Amino acid sequence: AQQGLTLAGQQLRASADLGVSQFHANVDATAAKLPQPDTFAPIAKGLKSGVDFAHTQLSSVIDQVAPAVKKTSSRRA
């Protein structure tokens, strides 16, 4: 059971890391296409902060449920 939790935690963490990275990239790409990207910057920052907060909370839950899962993420944008 512990191995199963560890594997599930690793997969969930990897999926979350990828999803957050892709979200950040999509927000950046969208902002770059706008006629006035500086106007969108505060909104983009807020969106990214919200997703980062959710990611941090998810990581905290994973750490509590499957403490054997080591953080291997180097994602930060």
Biopython code that builds the backbone (N, CA, C, O; Angstrom):
import numpy as np
from Bio.PDB.StructureBuilder import StructureBuilder

atoms = [
    (1, "ALA", "N", (0.828, -1.193, 0.000)),
    (1, "ALA", "CA", (0.000, 0.000, 0.000)),
    (1, "ALA", "C", (0.870, 1.253, 0.000)),
    (1, "ALA", "O", (0.559, 2.234, -0.676)),
    (2, "GLN", "N", (1.969, 1.214, 0.768)),
    (2, "GLN", "CA", (2.851, 2.385, 0.834)),
    (2, "GLN", "C", (3.471, 2.674, -0.537)),
    (2, "GLN", "O", (3.578, 3.829, -0.949)),
    (3, "GLN", "N", (3.881, 1.604, -1.241)),
    (3, "GLN", "CA", (4.450, 1.795, -2.575)),
    (3, "GLN", "C", (3.425, 2.403, -3.527)),
    (3, "GLN", "O", (3.754, 3.259, -4.348)),
    (4, "GLY", "N", (2.193, 1.953, -3.407)),
    (4, "GLY", "CA", (1.120, 2.488, -4.245)),
    (4, "GLY", "C", (0.889, 3.963, -3.976)),
    (4, "GLY", "O", (0.725, 4.751, -4.907)),
    (5, "LEU", "N", (0.875, 4.337, -2.700)),
    (5, "LEU", "CA", (0.719, 5.750, -2.342)),
    (5, "LEU", "C", (1.896, 6.572, -2.844)),
    (5, "LEU", "O", (1.718, 7.679, -3.353)),
    (6, "THR", "N", (3.075, 6.035, -2.703)),
    (6, "THR", "CA", (4.265, 6.744, -3.158)),
    (6, "THR", "C", (4.215, 6.970, -4.663)),
    (6, "THR", "O", (4.462, 8.077, -5.140)),
    (7, "LEU", "N", (3.894, 5.919, -5.405)),
    (7, "LEU", "CA", (3.799, 6.036, -6.857)),
    (7, "LEU", "C", (2.702, 7.024, -7.261)),
    (7, "LEU", "O", (2.911, 7.863, -8.137)),
    (8, "ALA", "N", (1.544, 6.924, -6.629)),
    (8, "ALA", "CA", (0.447, 7.839, -6.940)),
    (8, "ALA", "C", (0.848, 9.277, -6.625)),
    (8, "ALA", "O", (0.549, 10.191, -7.393)),
    (9, "GLY", "N", (1.521, 9.475, -5.500)),
    (9, "GLY", "CA", (1.977, 10.815, -5.141)),
    (9, "GLY", "C", (2.976, 11.367, -6.137)),
    (9, "GLY", "O", (2.913, 12.542, -6.500)),
    (10, "GLN", "N", (3.896, 10.528, -6.579)),
    (10, "GLN", "CA", (4.883, 10.967, -7.569)),
    (10, "GLN", "C", (4.205, 11.354, -8.882)),
    (10, "GLN", "O", (4.541, 12.370, -9.490)),
    (11, "GLN", "N", (3.253, 10.538, -9.306)),
    (11, "GLN", "CA", (2.553, 10.824, -10.560)),
    (11, "GLN", "C", (1.700, 12.086, -10.449)),
    (11, "GLN", "O", (1.658, 12.900, -11.372)),
    (12, "LEU", "N", (1.028, 12.240, -9.321)),
    (12, "LEU", "CA", (0.206, 13.428, -9.117)),
    (12, "LEU", "C", (1.073, 14.681, -9.078)),
    (12, "LEU", "O", (0.724, 15.707, -9.662)),
    (13, "ARG", "N", (2.201, 14.589, -8.388)),
    (13, "ARG", "CA", (3.107, 15.742, -8.315)),
    (13, "ARG", "C", (3.657, 16.084, -9.706)),
    (13, "ARG", "O", (3.718, 17.257, -10.076)),
    (14, "ALA", "N", (4.054, 15.074, -10.469)),
    (14, "ALA", "CA", (4.580, 15.310, -11.818)),
    (14, "ALA", "C", (3.507, 15.933, -12.719)),
    (14, "ALA", "O", (3.796, 16.848, -13.490)),
    (15, "SER", "N", (2.286, 15.441, -12.620)),
    (15, "SER", "CA", (1.194, 15.993, -13.418)),
    (15, "SER", "C", (0.905, 17.440, -13.030)),
    (15, "SER", "O", (0.699, 18.295, -13.892)),
    (16, "ALA", "N", (0.891, 17.702, -11.744)),
    (16, "ALA", "CA", (0.640, 19.065, -11.270)),
    (16, "ALA", "C", (1.754, 20.007, -11.712)),
    (16, "ALA", "O", (1.483, 21.125, -12.150)),
    (17, "ASP", "N", (3.007, 19.565, -11.602)),
    (17, "ASP", "CA", (4.139, 20.386, -12.033)),
    (17, "ASP", "C", (4.028, 20.728, -13.515)),
    (17, "ASP", "O", (4.217, 21.876, -13.916)),
    (18, "LEU", "N", (3.721, 19.721, -14.318)),
    (18, "LEU", "CA", (3.584, 19.937, -15.754)),
    (18, "LEU", "C", (2.426, 20.883, -16.053)),
    (18, "LEU", "O", (2.558, 21.798, -16.866)),
    (19, "GLY", "N", (1.307, 20.663, -15.402)),
    (19, "GLY", "CA", (0.133, 21.515, -15.624)),
    (19, "GLY", "C", (0.406, 22.971, -15.274)),
    (19, "GLY", "O", (0.004, 23.874, -16.009)),
    (20, "VAL", "N", (1.080, 23.202, -14.167)),
    (20, "VAL", "CA", (1.390, 24.567, -13.751)),
    (20, "VAL", "C", (2.365, 25.207, -14.738)),
    (20, "VAL", "O", (2.203, 26.370, -15.109)),
    (21, "SER", "N", (3.361, 24.461, -15.155)),
    (21, "SER", "CA", (4.322, 24.986, -16.138)),
    (21, "SER", "C", (3.626, 25.349, -17.447)),
    (21, "SER", "O", (3.897, 26.395, -18.037)),
    (22, "GLN", "N", (2.736, 24.481, -17.889)),
    (22, "GLN", "CA", (2.006, 24.755, -19.122)),
    (22, "GLN", "C", (1.086, 25.960, -18.965)),
    (22, "GLN", "O", (0.953, 26.765, -19.887)),
    (23, "PHE", "N", (0.459, 26.085, -17.815)),
    (23, "PHE", "CA", (-0.411, 27.233, -17.566)),
    (23, "PHE", "C", (0.391, 28.527, -17.633)),
    (23, "PHE", "O", (-0.019, 29.488, -18.285)),
    (24, "HIS", "N", (1.544, 28.545, -16.952)),
    (24, "HIS", "CA", (2.398, 29.733, -16.981)),
    (24, "HIS", "C", (2.799, 30.077, -18.422)),
    (24, "HIS", "O", (2.754, 31.240, -18.821)),
    (25, "ALA", "N", (3.185, 29.073, -19.189)),
    (25, "ALA", "CA", (3.597, 29.299, -20.575)),
    (25, "ALA", "C", (2.441, 29.834, -21.418)),
    (25, "ALA", "O", (2.635, 30.715, -22.255)),
    (26, "ASN", "N", (1.244, 29.304, -21.197)),
    (26, "ASN", "CA", (0.082, 29.775, -21.953)),
    (26, "ASN", "C", (-0.280, 31.207, -21.592)),
    (26, "ASN", "O", (-0.638, 31.992, -22.470)),
    (27, "VAL", "N", (-0.193, 31.555, -20.331)),
    (27, "VAL", "CA", (-0.469, 32.932, -19.920)),
    (27, "VAL", "C", (0.559, 33.871, -20.560)),
    (27, "VAL", "O", (0.200, 34.938, -21.058)),
    (28, "ASP", "N", (1.824, 33.479, -20.546)),
    (28, "ASP", "CA", (2.875, 34.294, -21.156)),
    (28, "ASP", "C", (2.652, 34.442, -22.664)),
    (28, "ASP", "O", (2.805, 35.532, -23.215)),
    (29, "ALA", "N", (2.293, 33.345, -23.320)),
    (29, "ALA", "CA", (2.052, 33.390, -24.768)),
    (29, "ALA", "C", (0.849, 34.275, -25.095)),
    (29, "ALA", "O", (0.868, 35.022, -26.074)),
    (30, "THR", "N", (-0.180, 34.187, -24.284)),
    (30, "THR", "CA", (-1.362, 35.021, -24.494)),
    (30, "THR", "C", (-1.003, 36.488, -24.310)),
    (30, "THR", "O", (-1.391, 37.329, -25.121)),
    (31, "ALA", "N", (-0.267, 36.800, -23.254)),
    (31, "ALA", "CA", (0.124, 38.187, -22.994)),
    (31, "ALA", "C", (0.979, 38.737, -24.134)),
    (31, "ALA", "O", (0.850, 39.904, -24.503)),
    (32, "ALA", "N", (1.845, 37.900, -24.687)),
    (32, "ALA", "CA", (2.723, 38.348, -25.774)),
    (32, "ALA", "C", (1.942, 38.700, -27.035)),
    (32, "ALA", "O", (2.400, 39.513, -27.839)),
    (33, "LYS", "N", (0.779, 38.102, -27.215)),
    (33, "LYS", "CA", (-0.022, 38.343, -28.410)),
    (33, "LYS", "C", (-0.921, 39.572, -28.285)),
    (33, "LYS", "O", (-1.486, 40.028, -29.279)),
    (34, "LEU", "N", (-1.054, 40.099, -27.099)),
    (34, "LEU", "CA", (-1.938, 41.235, -26.891)),
    (34, "LEU", "C", (-1.304, 42.524, -27.397)),
    (34, "LEU", "O", (-0.081, 42.666, -27.379)),
    (35, "PRO", "N", (-2.138, 43.472, -27.851)),
    (35, "PRO", "CA", (-1.581, 44.732, -28.345)),
    (35, "PRO", "C", (-0.881, 45.548, -27.251)),
    (35, "PRO", "O", (0.051, 46.299, -27.537)),
    (36, "GLN", "N", (-1.325, 45.401, -26.018)),
    (36, "GLN", "CA", (-0.709, 46.108, -24.894)),
    (36, "GLN", "C", (-0.451, 45.106, -23.761)),
    (36, "GLN", "O", (-1.202, 45.064, -22.787)),
    (37, "PRO", "N", (0.599, 44.310, -23.888)),
    (37, "PRO", "CA", (0.846, 43.270, -22.882)),
    (37, "PRO", "C", (1.079, 43.821, -21.475)),
    (37, "PRO", "O", (0.801, 43.136, -20.491)),
    (38, "ASP", "N", (1.584, 45.042, -21.373)),
    (38, "ASP", "CA", (1.822, 45.624, -20.048)),
    (38, "ASP", "C", (0.524, 45.841, -19.279)),
    (38, "ASP", "O", (0.506, 45.779, -18.050)),
    (39, "THR", "N", (-0.555, 46.094, -20.002)),
    (39, "THR", "CA", (-1.855, 46.276, -19.361)),
    (39, "THR", "C", (-2.346, 44.968, -18.759)),
    (39, "THR", "O", (-3.021, 44.969, -17.729)),
    (40, "PHE", "N", (-2.013, 43.866, -19.394)),
    (40, "PHE", "CA", (-2.445, 42.541, -18.938)),
    (40, "PHE", "C", (-1.530, 41.983, -17.845)),
    (40, "PHE", "O", (-1.887, 41.011, -17.179)),
    (41, "ALA", "N", (-0.371, 42.581, -17.659)),
    (41, "ALA", "CA", (0.632, 42.047, -16.722)),
    (41, "ALA", "C", (0.096, 41.811, -15.310)),
    (41, "ALA", "O", (0.354, 40.747, -14.746)),
    (42, "PRO", "N", (-0.643, 42.758, -14.709)),
    (42, "PRO", "CA", (-1.147, 42.493, -13.355)),
    (42, "PRO", "C", (-2.126, 41.310, -13.290)),
    (42, "PRO", "O", (-2.154, 40.565, -12.311)),
    (43, "ILE", "N", (-2.917, 41.159, -14.342)),
    (43, "ILE", "CA", (-3.858, 40.038, -14.389)),
    (43, "ILE", "C", (-3.082, 38.732, -14.523)),
    (43, "ILE", "O", (-3.375, 37.750, -13.842)),
    (44, "ALA", "N", (-2.088, 38.733, -15.410)),
    (44, "ALA", "CA", (-1.264, 37.533, -15.605)),
    (44, "ALA", "C", (-0.563, 37.159, -14.306)),
    (44, "ALA", "O", (-0.501, 35.985, -13.944)),
    (45, "LYS", "N", (-0.039, 38.151, -13.612)),
    (45, "LYS", "CA", (0.639, 37.890, -12.338)),
    (45, "LYS", "C", (-0.332, 37.285, -11.328)),
    (45, "LYS", "O", (0.020, 36.350, -10.609)),
    (46, "GLY", "N", (-1.545, 37.814, -11.273)),
    (46, "GLY", "CA", (-2.551, 37.275, -10.361)),
    (46, "GLY", "C", (-2.953, 35.854, -10.700)),
    (46, "GLY", "O", (-3.105, 35.016, -9.812)),
    (47, "LEU", "N", (-3.125, 35.581, -11.992)),
    (47, "LEU", "CA", (-3.464, 34.223, -12.416)),
    (47, "LEU", "C", (-2.365, 33.241, -12.035)),
    (47, "LEU", "O", (-2.637, 32.165, -11.503)),
    (48, "LYS", "N", (-1.126, 33.619, -12.310)),
    (48, "LYS", "CA", (0.003, 32.748, -11.986)),
    (48, "LYS", "C", (0.128, 32.542, -10.481)),
    (48, "LYS", "O", (0.410, 31.433, -10.026)),
    (49, "SER", "N", (-0.080, 33.600, -9.711)),
    (49, "SER", "CA", (0.000, 33.483, -8.249)),
    (49, "SER", "C", (-1.068, 32.539, -7.713)),
    (49, "SER", "O", (-0.808, 31.734, -6.819)),
    (50, "GLY", "N", (-2.281, 32.646, -8.274)),
    (50, "GLY", "CA", (-3.362, 31.761, -7.846)),
    (50, "GLY", "C", (-3.056, 30.303, -8.135)),
    (50, "GLY", "O", (-3.297, 29.433, -7.299)),
    (51, "VAL", "N", (-2.531, 30.041, -9.305)),
    (51, "VAL", "CA", (-2.180, 28.661, -9.673)),
    (51, "VAL", "C", (-1.022, 28.162, -8.815)),
    (51, "VAL", "O", (-1.020, 27.009, -8.385)),
    (52, "ASP", "N", (-0.041, 29.025, -8.564)),
    (52, "ASP", "CA", (1.082, 28.627, -7.700)),
    (52, "ASP", "C", (0.610, 28.312, -6.286)),
    (52, "ASP", "O", (1.101, 27.372, -5.661)),
    (53, "PHE", "N", (-0.349, 29.100, -5.777)),
    (53, "PHE", "CA", (-0.892, 28.840, -4.441)),
    (53, "PHE", "C", (-1.596, 27.483, -4.404)),
    (53, "PHE", "O", (-1.393, 26.699, -3.477)),
    (54, "ALA", "N", (-2.418, 27.211, -5.409)),
    (54, "ALA", "CA", (-3.111, 25.919, -5.472)),
    (54, "ALA", "C", (-2.110, 24.774, -5.566)),
    (54, "ALA", "O", (-2.300, 23.728, -4.945)),
    (55, "HIS", "N", (-1.056, 24.968, -6.331)),
    (55, "HIS", "CA", (-0.020, 23.945, -6.482)),
    (55, "HIS", "C", (0.678, 23.692, -5.145)),
    (55, "HIS", "O", (0.947, 22.546, -4.787)),
    (56, "THR", "N", (0.963, 24.748, -4.425)),
    (56, "THR", "CA", (1.594, 24.614, -3.116)),
    (56, "THR", "C", (0.691, 23.849, -2.155)),
    (56, "THR", "O", (1.165, 23.004, -1.397)),
    (57, "GLN", "N", (-0.591, 24.138, -2.184)),
    (57, "GLN", "CA", (-1.542, 23.443, -1.313)),
    (57, "GLN", "C", (-1.623, 21.963, -1.679)),
    (57, "GLN", "O", (-1.645, 21.101, -0.801)),
    (58, "LEU", "N", (-1.667, 21.678, -2.967)),
    (58, "LEU", "CA", (-1.696, 20.282, -3.412)),
    (58, "LEU", "C", (-0.437, 19.553, -2.973)),
    (58, "LEU", "O", (-0.510, 18.417, -2.504)),
    (59, "SER", "N", (0.707, 20.190, -3.118)),
    (59, "SER", "CA", (1.967, 19.577, -2.694)),
    (59, "SER", "C", (1.954, 19.290, -1.201)),
    (59, "SER", "O", (2.467, 18.262, -0.758)),
    (60, "SER", "N", (1.374, 20.191, -0.430)),
    (60, "SER", "CA", (1.282, 19.997, 1.012)),
    (60, "SER", "C", (0.432, 18.775, 1.349)),
    (60, "SER", "O", (0.777, 17.995, 2.236)),
    (61, "VAL", "N", (-0.671, 18.616, 0.641)),
    (61, "VAL", "CA", (-1.537, 17.456, 0.864)),
    (61, "VAL", "C", (-0.812, 16.168, 0.473)),
    (61, "VAL", "O", (-0.893, 15.164, 1.181)),
    (62, "ILE", "N", (-0.109, 16.204, -0.646)),
    (62, "ILE", "CA", (0.646, 15.018, -1.069)),
    (62, "ILE", "C", (1.673, 14.657, -0.008)),
    (62, "ILE", "O", (1.837, 13.483, 0.323)),
    (63, "ASP", "N", (2.362, 15.649, 0.524)),
    (63, "ASP", "CA", (3.360, 15.396, 1.558)),
    (63, "ASP", "C", (2.745, 14.783, 2.816)),
    (63, "ASP", "O", (3.381, 13.963, 3.479)),
    (64, "GLN", "N", (1.523, 15.172, 3.144)),
    (64, "GLN", "CA", (0.851, 14.633, 4.324)),
    (64, "GLN", "C", (0.355, 13.213, 4.096)),
    (64, "GLN", "O", (0.421, 12.375, 4.995)),
    (65, "VAL", "N", (-0.139, 12.945, 2.900)),
    (65, "VAL", "CA", (-0.719, 11.635, 2.600)),
    (65, "VAL", "C", (0.363, 10.606, 2.286)),
    (65, "VAL", "O", (0.280, 9.456, 2.718)),
    (66, "ALA", "N", (1.358, 11.018, 1.548)),
    (66, "ALA", "CA", (2.427, 10.107, 1.141)),
    (66, "ALA", "C", (3.774, 10.759, 1.445)),
    (66, "ALA", "O", (4.450, 11.242, 0.537)),
    (67, "PRO", "N", (4.162, 10.772, 2.714)),
    (67, "PRO", "CA", (5.393, 11.469, 3.094)),
    (67, "PRO", "C", (6.651, 10.906, 2.434)),
    (67, "PRO", "O", (7.683, 11.577, 2.414)),
    (68, "ALA", "N", (6.586, 9.700, 1.899)),
    (68, "ALA", "CA", (7.761, 9.122, 1.252)),
    (68, "ALA", "C", (8.021, 9.751, -0.109)),
    (68, "ALA", "O", (9.097, 9.570, -0.679)),
    (69, "VAL", "N", (7.047, 10.487, -0.634)),
    (69, "VAL", "CA", (7.203, 11.121, -1.930)),
    (69, "VAL", "C", (8.133, 12.316, -1.775)),
    (69, "VAL", "O", (7.843, 13.249, -1.028)),
    (70, "LYS", "N", (9.231, 12.277, -2.477)),
    (70, "LYS", "CA", (10.204, 13.362, -2.404)),
    (70, "LYS", "C", (9.890, 14.403, -3.457)),
    (70, "LYS", "O", (9.480, 14.072, -4.570)),
    (71, "LYS", "N", (10.083, 15.650, -3.105)),
    (71, "LYS", "CA", (9.898, 16.714, -4.083)),
    (71, "LYS", "C", (11.022, 16.639, -5.090)),
    (71, "LYS", "O", (12.199, 16.726, -4.742)),
    (72, "THR", "N", (10.640, 16.476, -6.344)),
    (72, "THR", "CA", (11.639, 16.428, -7.402)),
    (72, "THR", "C", (11.430, 17.568, -8.372)),
    (72, "THR", "O", (12.093, 17.645, -9.406)),
    (73, "SER", "N", (10.520, 18.444, -8.042)),
    (73, "SER", "CA", (10.195, 19.527, -8.952)),
    (73, "SER", "C", (11.245, 20.628, -8.891)),
    (73, "SER", "O", (11.722, 21.012, -7.823)),
    (74, "SER", "N", (11.580, 21.113, -10.058)),
    (74, "SER", "CA", (12.446, 22.271, -10.143)),
    (74, "SER", "C", (11.709, 23.374, -10.873)),
    (74, "SER", "O", (12.324, 24.322, -11.360)),
    (75, "ARG", "N", (10.382, 23.251, -10.951)),
    (75, "ARG", "CA", (9.555, 24.202, -11.673)),
    (75, "ARG", "C", (9.407, 25.482, -10.876)),
    (75, "ARG", "O", (8.990, 25.466, -9.718)),
    (76, "ARG", "N", (9.737, 26.534, -11.478)),
    (76, "ARG", "CA", (9.459, 27.886, -11.007)),
    (76, "ARG", "C", (9.605, 28.809, -12.189)),
    (76, "ARG", "O", (10.627, 28.807, -12.875)),
    (77, "ALA", "N", (8.600, 29.578, -12.418)),
    (77, "ALA", "CA", (8.669, 30.510, -13.543)),
    (77, "ALA", "C", (8.547, 31.918, -13.047)),
    (77, "ALA", "O", (8.582, 32.858, -13.841)),
]
sb = StructureBuilder()
sb.init_structure("model")
sb.init_model(0)
sb.init_chain("A")
sb.init_seg("    ")
for serial, (resi, resn, name, xyz) in enumerate(atoms, 1):
    if name == "N":
        sb.init_residue(resn, " ", resi, " ")
    sb.init_atom(name, np.array(xyz, "f"), 0.0, 1.0, " ", f" {name:<3s}", serial, name[0])
structure = sb.get_structure()
